[in-house]
Each structure stands twice: as structure tokens, then as C-alpha cells.
Amino acid sequence: MPITLATIKQPEIYLNVPSVVLNDQTLQQRRSKILQAMARQNLDALVIYADKEHGGNFEYLTGFIPRFEEGLLVLHKSGEAVLVLGNENLKLARHSRVPARVVHAPWFSLPNQPMDTTLSLSEVLQQAGLREQHRVGIAGWKLFTGTHDNNPSLFDIPTFIFQALQAALTSECELLNATGLFISPRDGARIINNANEIAHYEYGANLASSAALTALNAVELGKTEKSIAALLAADGQANNVVTIAATGERFANANLYPADKQIQAGDKFSLTVSYKGGLTSRAAYVVNNASELAEEVRDYLDVVAIPYYHAVVNWLEHMRVGVKGHEVYELIEGVLPKNEYHWHLNPGHLVADEEWLCSPIYPASDIALSSGMLLQIDIIPSRQGYAGASIEDTIALADEPLRLQLAALYPEVWQRIQQRRTYIRDVLNIKLHDDVLPLSNTVGYLRPYLLNKEMALICQ
């Protein structure tokens, strides 16, 4: 597959796109999926933990996260739901998308806020109905998959909450990690999205990729990281990863955030922005062409960018419903060997409200990629002395029935998806299977030299 640097038009971006709200039917389906999963694991109750950074499983059912505080959603096998909330989230209980009664847990509140109560936390949890159950699942946010651990007995919630749960329940009650009910890459409820959910998340993928391309087009010598990063803030939406606009060497003084550093000729440059539903990331050099690079990295295009792009194209063209996780892993290992390019994470993962939900792509994975999955292109090469290369973006997989439903219910979303597919096919010369729906505008678009805004890599 010959790859070359060519003068091409940029992909279209879409501004002022309206959000798609999750409808009541979707929320009812979500609740039903979790109750069915509880029944399969014979759980009497499920305790779902959340805080601002780790609220996705909680939000999946309630529609909100407990800002500032911790929170619990206790879901009983009967379908009864109870919210356990701190001071500043009590007012949100009546807005929960899953009808729930509420009990107050002031321990979840911010430091030095009123925590006066005559009850212990274990007694509050008993008010939430946790007393005589035989088998209770705890859903944090992390899947433990180590081969040398007793994974069902590992819990990623605060100790004071875990101890209170133990005290509220009888000593005979079995507690087990049940996060997999939500995010197991094999059968978690959250890994498959319906048409409403795909349209909902397309908003974030479009937002991130539109902002990223706008920021890339603004890269010029002398501008600061902050001035570029300001263009990544879009529609007032909350980011789900730390925004990156970094020029030169990163992490000076352990700083993670855009600073006052000015862009200089020959700099390495990294840019990342993410919202619910999709992340866009780019890494390249601040030059017009190879002659402006330092001599020791003048072969960057051949040594890093083109091999990486070749791997991404293979990834995109191989994607379809039914492909096994190990096939994708082996594909990338074959075209971009790990021992040479030093990537070490999963070459692709699932997204949702979180940028990284879980991944079915790993060695020996027999998990088949399914219709309704949202996948992040996430292959991170590293060659000593060279800048990285990155075109992380988001796609959905959808079989024909799901595609027809999406087109019928959300024609504007469908039109954007088709326009992206046309660009990828006709301009970048990448052949996507019908199952592949680009949710990001910049899927497959790589500019290795950031000051040359007309040239990008394409397949010949």
C-alpha cells in the first residue's frame, strides 16, 4: 500500500451542531440491561460508586455525576433504586433518569462542610436497603484482569465506604467486584450502543475533531501553547481528559497543562482534546518540510510517520463487525512491530462518556467486535529521538439494521457520517467497510509537517 505526502483539501468540520439527548427509551433499556446482568450473576443488590473522575457507570443510569463529591447508586434486584448523596448533590436526586429515592450521606461532602448526623454511614446504607442480602456487587470503575490476583475480591472504592458496606451487611454476605456488568469488553452493558446513543456521542466526537483541526490550522511560530489550547475549548462542554497543546519537550517542571511556551521552528508538537464520545489527538513537527528538520530526524516521514500511517490505514480497512480482538492486535504487530515502534497499550479501545472504557483488542482475545461499539484509533508509536505521530479519532461499528435506524432517526448525523466516509474514500483513498461509521471529522487525516497546512499523507 504505497503512501505519499500530497496536496489535498482538508476535511470538513461541523460547527454549532445540536446535542442529541438520550431518550427515555434508551434509559429504560440501560436499566433493563443492568438488572438482567445482575440476575445472571445472582446479585441481590448492586452498589455503584461514583466521583467526578469515575462517574460513568453511575451516570449511565442516573444521567448525572456527583460533582465535587462521592456518590452511590444502590440498585436492588427488585428494580428499586436508592441514591446515597452528599450535601451538594441532594438537589440532583429528583432529576435522576432512573427514578430513585435518596438518603443523605454527609461524609461524601467537601472538607469542612456540615457533617453532623446521629447516624453512622453503615446505618445510612441500611436505610438504602442494604441489610440481609446474600450476594452484593460493587461497581467502581476499573476492571482487574491480572492473572495473579483474585480479581472479584479487588475493590476500587474508598476504604471508609467499603468498611461501611461490610458493617451494614451480614458477615455471611458475599461482596464481589461487579464493574464488569457495565464495562466488560465481552458482555458489559455499556459496550454496545443503540442509534440514540451513537447520535448522542457523535456530538462529542464531532466537537473534539472540529476543535482540533481549528487549532492545528492556527499553529504558527511565536504563538503560545495557551493560545492554541484556547481553541480546543468548545461549546462550554466538559473535557474527559486533560487537554494537551504542547510544543517542544513536554512535562517541564512536571507541568501537564498548556503554558506560556512559544512555538518554535522544528519543535515537536502534541495536541489532544476529548469530550464525551470521542477524542482527537495529533503529534507532528512544526516545520514546512523535511529540510527544516534537524539533520538527525530529517527522515521522520519514512521512519515514523509513514509506517504509523500505514498501520492506521490497515486498522481502518480491517475494521468490521465480527472481527476478533486478537486479529486487530496481530494486524498492528505485523505492520508496526512493537519491538521497533515501542507501542505498549491496546491498539484500539472502546469509548463512551469516558475516553477509555475498556478494550476487546489484546493478545489472544477471542472477543468479536460488535455492532454498536464505539472504537478509538489508539496506536502510539515511539522511536528514540523522534517526535511521535498520532491521528487518534473515533469510529462506530454498525451493521445494516443499525445503520438504517440511525439514518431514519437522525438524518443530520447520518449525513455527516456519509460525508466523512466520502472524504476518506475519495481524498485519502482509504477503503472502509460499510460497517465503519466515522464519528470524528479527521479520521485518517495526518499532517506530518504542521506549518504546511495543505499537505497530508494519503494512500496511492
N, C-alpha and C positions, 0 to 999 in steps of 0.2 A: 504494500500500500504506500506509494510514493506520497510524501508530504512536502509542501513547499510554502514559502512565505510569499504572499501575493497581495496586491491592492484590491480590496473588496469593500463593499458597503458594510456599515455597522448594523447589528440587529436593531429592530425597532424596540422602543420602550413604551410603556403604557402608564401615563400619569393620571392622577385623580380617579383611580379605579375604585368603585364602591366595594365595601366589605360584604361578604356573604355570611349571614348569621346562621348558626346551627339551629335547625328547626326542632320542634318538639318531638317529631317522629324519630329523629336521629338520637335525641337524648333518651327516649324510651328504648330504642334499640341498644344503646350503650348499657343502660341499666339491666336489660334482659340478658345481655351477653355476660355481664359480670355475675349475675345471680345464677346463670347456668353453669358458669365456671366454678362458682362456689359449690354448687351441687355435685359437680364431677369430683371435686376434692373433699366432699363430705364435710364442709365447713358450716358450723353453726353461726358464725359471725365473721366479718372481715373488718379489720381496723386499718384505715387508710390514712397514712401520715402525710403532712404537707408543711412546707415553709416556702418562702419566696423563691428560693432556688430549686426546690424539689416539690413542686405543686402539681405536676402534670397528671398524675393518677387521680388525685383529689379533684382537679378541675375537669377531668374527663366526665365526671358525673355531676358536679355542682355548677360548673360554668365559671367559677371564680377561684382565685388563690387567696390564702390568708395573708394579705400584705402585712409586713412588719413582724408577724407573729408565727407561732406554730399553730397547727390545727389538726383535728382528727375528724374523719367521717366514719362512723360506725354503721355498717350495713349488716342487718340481720337476715338470716335465710328466709324469713317471712316476707322480706321486702321493706320492712321498717328501716328508716334511715334516721340517724341522730348526728347532729353536728356538735362537736366539742370545740368551743372557740374562746379566744381571749377577748380582752376589753374592746379593742377597736374593730373587731370583725363581727361582733354580735349583730350589728345592723345589716350585715350582708345575708344573714341566715334566711330572711324572708324572700330573698331573690334567688335562692338556690334552684337550679334547674331540676334537681331531684327533690321532691317535697320532703322536708325533714324537720323534726323538732330540734330544739337547741338546748344545750346545757352550757353553763359558763365555767371556764377554766382559767382563772386569772393568772395562773402560773405561765400561761402561754404569752403573756403580755410583755411589753418592753420593760427594761430595768427601771425600777423605782415607781412604776405606775401602781395604783392601788391593787393589792393582792390580798386584801382582808377577806377571809372566809372562815366559816366554822367547820367546813368540810375538808377532808383530805382529797387529794387528786384521785386516789383509788375509789373513794366514795362517790365522787363526781362521775367516774367511769361506770360505777354501778348504776347511777342514775341514767346513764346512757344504755343500760340493759345488759351490761357485762357482769354476769354473776355465776350462773350454773352451767355454762356451755362446756362441752366436752372437747371441742376442736375449734380453735380460733386462728385465722390467718392474719398476718401483719404485712401490709404492703408499704414499703418505704419507697425507694426509687431505684435501687441498684439490684441487678442480677448478679448473684455469686455463682461462678461457674468453675471455680478451681477444682482440680482433680484430687487434691489432698485435704479438702475441707468437708465438714458435714454441712453442706450448703443450706438445707432447710432450717438449720438452727443458728444461722448467722442473721443478725438484725441490724439495720442501719437507721435506727431511730434513737433519740436521746435516751440516755440511761434512766433519767427520772420518770419518763413516760413508760418505758419498758417495765421498770420495777413497780409502778403503779398498776399496770395491767396485771402483773403477776399477783399483786395483793388483792385486786378486785375479783379475780377468778379463783376457782378452787385449785388446790395443788394437783389435782388429777387432770386438769385441763391441759391439752396439748397445744402449744404455741408453735407455729411454723411460719417461715418466710413465704408469703404468698404474692410477692411482687410479680412473679411470672404470670399470674392471672391477667395482668394488664399488658406486660411487655415481653413475654417470652417470644423469641423470633419464630418459634414453631407454631404456637397456638394462642398467643396473647390477644386479648380483646382489642387492643389498640393498634395492632399492626395492619389491620385491614380497614380501609375507608370506603364509605359509600359516596355517591355522587355529591351529596350535600357537603360532606367533609372535604372531598377533593377541591370543590369550588371554594370552600372556606379557607383552605390552606394555600390555594393558588394565589390568593391576595397577598400573603406574606412573601411567597417566592417571587412574585412579580415586583413587589415593593423593594425587596433586597437587591434584585438584579438590576432594576431601573436605577436605584441609588448608586450602585457600584459602578455602572457604566458612566453615569453622570460624573462621578468622582474621578474615574480613570481619565475621562476627557478633560478634566481640569488640572491634571498633573503637569506642572511646569516648574522650571528651575526657579529657586528662590521662594516658592510657596512653602508654608509650614505644614506639618502633619495636621495641626488643628484645623487649618483652612480646608484641607481635603476631607477630614473627618466630619466637618460640619455638613458636608453634602450627603453624608451617609445617614443622617438623622431624617427620617421620612414619616410624614403623616402623624407625627407625635406618638408613634407606636413604641412599645417597649421592646428592646432587644433581648434575645435569649442567649446571646454570647457577648463577650467583651468585643467592642468594635476595635478594629485594627486599621490604622493608617500610619505605617512605619517606614521611614526612609533610612538608608544606611544600616548600621549594625543595630539590632534590636536589644531591648532589655537593659539599656544603660541605667545605672542606679536602680536596677530591679523594676523599672517602670514598665507597666503593661499598657499604658494608655497613650493616645495621641498627645504630642507635646509641641514645643516651640521649635523643634529641629527643622531646619530648612532643607528642602530638596536640592541635592547637588548632582551635577552630571556624573554618570557612572554608578550612582547609588543602586543598591538592591532596594526593592520597594515591595511592601506587602500591604494588602488591603482586604478586609473582611467585614461583612455586615450580615446580620441574620435577624429575621423575625419569625414568628410562628409560621411554620410551613416551608421555610426554605432559607438556606444560607448561600451567599455568593462570596467567593474568595478568589483573589488573583495575586500572583507573585511574579515579578519580572525585573528588568533593569530599566533605569531612567537614562535611556540613550535613544538616538535616532536610528542607529545601525550598528553593526558589529565593530566597525572601525573605531567607534568611540568607547569601546570597552577596554579595560586593562588587558594587556597582552596575554596574561596568564588565563583569562577567561574569555578570550575572543572567540573560542569555539563553542560557546554556551549553546548556540542554536542546535548544533549537531550532537553535543554531549548530553545536554539536559532537555531542552525544550522540545525538540522533535521526537526523541524517544518517549518522553512523557505524553506528548500529544498522541502519538501512535497508540499508546496504552489506553488513553481515554476514548479514542475512536473505537478501538476494539471493544471496550466496555460497553459503549453506547450501542454498537451494532450487534452485540451478542445478547443484549437485554430483551427479554420477552417473558410472558407468563409461562411457568413450568421449568425454567432453567434452575438447576440446583446451585446452592450456595458454593459448594466446592468447585463447580465448574468455573464460576466467576473468579474465584481465588486462584485457581490453576491457570486460567487465561492470563491474568495480570502477572503472575510469576513467570509465565512463559515469554511474555513480550517485554517485561520490565523486571528482570531478575532482582530479587530482594538483596542478594549478596553484593550487587553492583550499585543499586539505586537506594538501598537502605530504607525503604518504607517498612513500617512495622505495625501499623494498625490495620484494621479490616479495610480492604479496598472497596468500600461501599457500605452504607448503613441506612437504617430507616430513620425517618424524621416524622415529627408531628408538632405538638406545642413545643417540645424540646428539639434542639438541633440534632442531638444524638439520642435516639430512642433505644435502639438495640441493633444488632446486625445478624442476619442469616448467612453472611458471607465469611467463612473461615475454613481452615483446612478440614477436610472430611465431612463438611456439612452436607447432609442429605435433605436439607430443607428446600422445598421448591418455592421459587418466587411466585407470588400470588397476585391475582387481580385485586386492585385496591391498595397495594403497597406504595408508599412514597419513599423514594430512594435518593440518597445524596451521593453524588460522584465525589469520592474522597480518597484519592491516591496521592500520597505526599512523598515525592522523591527527594533525596538528599545526596548531593555529590560534594565532597570536601572542596571548599574554596569557591564554589559557585553559588549564585542566587538560586532559590528554588523556582519551581514552575507550578502554577496552580490555576485550575479553572473549575473549582468546586461549584456545583449547581444542583438543582433538584428536578427529578422527573417523577411521574406516576406511571404505574403499570395498570392497564385496564383492558379487560377482554371486550369482545364486541358488545355484549349486553350492557356492560357498564359504560362503554363509550356512547352507545345510543342514548342511554339515560342521561348522561352528562350533557350531551348535545341538545337533548329535548328540554331539559330543565334549566340549563344555564348556557344559553346560546352565545352570550358575550364571552364567557370564559372559554367556551369551545372554539370560538373564532380566534381568540388569542393563541390558543394551543395550536390550531391549524396553521396560523401564520408563522409561528415559531418552527413548526415542522417543515414548512415550505422553505424557510431560510436555511435551515440545517441541511436540507436535501439539495437545494438549487445553488446555494452560495458556498457552503462548506463542503459539499459533496459527501456528506455522511448519510448512510442508508439506515434509517430507523425502521424497526419492525412496527407494524400497526399498533401493537400493544403499548408503545412508548409514547407518553404524553409529556412534552417539556413544560414544566411549570415556571421555570426561570427563562427570562428572555435571552440570556447569554450562554445557554447550553452549547458547548462545543466551540466557543469563541475565545481564542487565545492570541493576545498581542504580546510578543516577547520583548519588544522594544517600545516602551511606553510613550516616548516623545513622538513616535511615528504613529499617528492615530488612524492612518489609512491602511496599514498593512497588518495582516494576521495570517496564521497558519491555516492551510486548507488541504484537503485530500485532492490529489490529481486524478 
